[in-house]
Amino acid sequence: MQIIETGIPGLLRLEPRVFRDERGFFLETYRREMFDRLGVAAGFVQDNHARSEQPGVLRGLHFQLPPATQAKLVWVTRGAVYDVAVDLRAGSPTYGKWYGCELSERNFTRLFVPRGFAHGYMTLEQGTEFQYKVDAYYSPERDAGIAWDDPDLGITWPDIAPILSDKDRRLPRLRDFQSPFTFEPASQAKADA
């Protein structure tokens, strides 16, 4: 698996080796040993699968508050998305910065989103299926988010009219959010090794 630096400590872009032949393809979607070697302590406990029927479905920017914070490993098994993660860790040199990339059934790219990040995606194709692992169970009372179109973040989303849930239309801006997340450089150094 190739690990690509994103410029944001702890946020990892992963490109697995894909073995193809006349029958199709094979790849490892997750290998705990590799995450352990990177110093990423994410004991995944729940897998989620979402399907969006139309291009432009925007889900995000979501996260869970302490003590139910979540790290995520995200990828697409059908269609494509533009995936975004925003650093919300107070004291981070990249606080409020975002990283975006395309995840698709064709490129097999995964994104590891550490705790303390907001995460969201916009579908680019009809019938897109998005899957992810989390290292803490879903907690409705700790569910939170930041506005996808916050001008202070300046995220460059694809030029598609967004389709949003009512919940996502009402999320606050970053400047109205007091972050409970803190940047821990020592543990992040391991993740960047």
C-alpha positions in Angstrom: 0.0 0.0 0.0 1.3 3.4 -0.9 0.9 6.1 1.7 0.7 9.7 0.4 1.3 12.7 2.6 -1.7 15.2 2.6 0.1 18.1 4.2 -2.1 17.7 7.3 -0.5 15.7 10.2 -2.2 12.4 10.7 -4.5 12.6 7.7 -3.3 9.8 5.3 -4.2 9.1 1.7 -3.8 5.4 1.0 -3.4 3.7 -2.4 -3.6 0.0 -2.2 -1.9 -2.4 -4.6 -4.5 -3.8 -6.9 -3.9 -7.1 -8.6 -5.8 -7.4 -11.9 -6.1 -10.2 -14.4 -8.8 -11.5 -16.9 -11.0 -12.5 -13.9 -11.1 -9.0 -12.4 -9.1 -7.7 -9.4 -8.1 -8.4 -5.8 -6.8 -6.0 -3.1 -6.5 -5.7 0.7 -9.0 -3.1 1.9 -7.6 -3.0 5.4 -4.5 -4.4 7.2 -4.2 -3.7 10.9 -0.5 -4.5 10.9 0.2 -1.6 8.5 -1.8 0.8 10.7 0.1 -0.5 13.8 3.4 0.1 12.0 2.4 3.7 11.2 1.5 4.3 14.9 -2.2 4.7 14.1 -4.1 3.4 17.0 -7.5 2.9 15.5 -9.3 -0.2 16.7 -12.2 -0.2 14.3 -15.5 -1.3 15.8 -18.2 -0.5 13.2 -18.5 -0.5 9.4 -20.9 1.7 7.5 -22.2 1.7 4.0 -24.1 4.6 2.3 -25.7 4.7 -1.1 -26.6 8.0 -2.9 -28.8 7.8 -5.9 -27.9 11.1 -7.5 -24.7 13.2 -8.3 -24.5 16.1 -5.9 -25.6 14.4 -2.7 -23.5 16.2 0.0 -23.1 14.5 3.4 -21.1 16.6 5.9 -19.1 18.0 7.4 -19.6 15.6 10.3 -17.8 14.5 13.4 -18.5 13.2 16.9 -17.7 15.1 20.1 -15.8 13.7 23.0 -15.9 11.2 24.5 -17.3 9.5 21.4 -14.8 10.9 18.9 -14.2 8.8 15.8 -11.3 8.0 13.4 -12.5 6.8 10.0 -11.1 4.9 7.1 -13.2 5.8 4.0 -13.5 4.6 0.4 -15.9 4.1 -2.5 -17.0 0.8 -3.9 -19.3 2.1 -6.6 -19.3 5.4 -8.4 -17.2 8.4 -7.1 -17.1 11.1 -4.5 -15.2 14.3 -3.8 -14.1 13.6 -0.2 -13.0 16.4 2.3 -11.5 16.4 5.7 -11.0 19.5 7.9 -8.6 19.7 10.8 -10.4 20.8 14.0 -7.6 20.1 16.5 -6.9 23.2 18.6 -3.1 23.9 18.5 -2.6 22.2 15.2 -0.4 24.0 12.6 -3.1 23.1 10.1 -6.2 24.0 12.2 -9.1 24.9 9.9 -7.3 23.7 6.8 -8.9 21.2 4.5 -7.8 18.4 2.2 -9.9 17.0 -0.7 -9.5 14.2 -3.2 -11.5 12.0 -5.4 -12.3 8.5 -4.1 -13.8 6.2 -6.7 -14.4 2.5 -7.6 -11.7 3.0 -10.3 -8.9 4.5 -8.2 -9.4 2.4 -5.0 -8.0 5.3 -2.9 -8.7 5.3 0.8 -8.5 8.2 3.2 -7.7 7.7 6.9 -9.3 10.6 8.8 -8.0 10.8 12.4 -10.1 11.9 15.4 -10.5 15.7 15.6 -11.4 16.2 12.0 -14.7 17.1 10.3 -15.4 14.9 7.3 -17.8 15.0 4.3 -18.2 14.1 0.7 -20.2 15.0 -2.4 -21.2 12.3 -4.9 -20.0 12.7 -8.4 -22.0 9.8 -10.1 -25.4 8.2 -9.9 -25.7 5.2 -7.6 -22.5 5.9 -5.6 -21.8 3.6 -2.7 -19.5 4.9 0.1 -18.1 2.7 2.8 -16.2 3.4 6.0 -14.8 2.0 9.2 -15.0 3.9 12.5 -13.2 3.3 15.8 -16.1 4.3 18.0 -19.8 3.5 17.8 -22.2 6.1 16.5 -23.5 8.3 19.3 -26.5 10.4 18.2 -26.1 12.7 21.3 -22.5 13.4 20.3 -23.2 13.9 16.6 -22.0 17.3 15.3 -20.8 19.2 12.3 -19.6 22.3 10.5 -21.2 24.0 7.5 -20.1 22.5 4.2 -20.1 25.9 2.6 -18.4 27.9 5.4 -16.6 30.8 3.5 -13.9 30.8 6.2 -12.9 27.3 5.2 -13.1 28.1 1.4 -13.6 24.4 0.3 -13.6 24.1 -3.4 -16.4 21.6 -4.0 -17.3 20.3 -7.4 -19.6 22.5 -9.5 -22.7 20.4 -8.9 -25.8 21.7 -7.2 -25.7 20.2 -3.7 -28.4 17.9 -2.3 -28.4 18.3 1.5 -30.3 16.9 4.5 -32.1 19.4 6.7 -29.6 18.7 9.4 -26.7 19.5 7.1 -28.3 22.8 6.0 -28.3 24.0 9.7 -24.7 23.3 10.7 -22.7 26.2 12.2 -19.7 27.9 10.8 -16.2 27.0 12.2 -15.9 30.4 13.9 -19.0 29.6 15.9 -17.6 26.3 17.1 -15.4 25.9 20.2 -13.2 22.9 19.4 -12.9 20.2 22.1 -10.1 18.5 20.1 -6.4 19.1 20.7 -3.4 18.5 18.5 -0.9 16.0 20.0 2.3 16.4 18.0 4.1 13.4 19.6 1.4 10.9 18.6 1.1 12.5 15.2 4.8 12.1 14.5 4.3 8.3 14.7 1.4 8.5 12.2 3.5 10.4 9.8 6.5 8.0 9.9 
